[in-house]
Amino acid sequence: MSTPGLETATWRKSSYSGQGGNCLEVADGFPGILPVRDSKALDRVPLVFDADAWSWFVGAVKGGALPAV
């Protein structure tokens, strides 16, 4: 999926990322979607998730329905 504006997006470390080099970064300001990238692989195209699907995923992990890795 190509999302206009991601090339100039402001990325921030996710509050769910741990310490060290294993960081998940997200970009805010894209209504209805959540762009996500791996801070160690900036040359890769970011993943783009539907905001509702991402919320479900995070809730499922927090609720124990899916294992946290």
SVG drawing of the C-alpha trace seen along z (x, -y; Angstrom):
<svg xmlns="http://www.w3.org/2000/svg" viewBox="-12 -16 32 33">
<polyline fill="none" stroke="black" stroke-width="0.4" points="0.0,0.0 1.4,-3.4 0.5,-6.1 1.2,-9.7 3.2,-11.6 5.1,-8.7 8.4,-10.0 8.1,-13.1 6.3,-11.5 7.6,-12.2 8.3,-8.8 8.4,-8.2 9.4,-5.1 6.4,-3.1 5.7,-3.0 5.5,0.7 9.1,1.0 11.7,2.2 15.1,0.7 18.0,1.2 18.0,1.5 14.8,3.4 12.4,0.5 9.1,0.3 8.4,-3.2 5.0,-4.7 3.9,-7.8 1.0,-9.9 -1.2,-12.2 -2.7,-9.7 -6.4,-9.4 -7.7,-5.8 -4.3,-4.1 -1.2,-3.4 2.1,-3.4 4.7,-1.2 8.4,-0.6 11.4,1.2 14.1,-1.3 16.8,1.2 15.4,1.5 14.7,-2.1 15.3,-1.2 12.2,1.1 8.7,-0.2 6.7,-0.8 3.8,1.4 0.4,-0.4 -2.4,1.0 -6.0,0.0 -6.4,-1.8 -9.2,0.4 -7.3,3.6 -4.2,2.3 -6.3,1.5 -7.8,5.0 -4.3,6.5 -2.9,4.5 -6.0,5.3 -5.6,9.0 -2.0,9.0 -2.7,7.1 -5.6,9.4 -3.5,12.5 -5.4,13.8 -2.1,13.5 1.3,14.1 3.6,11.1 7.0,11.8"/>
</svg>
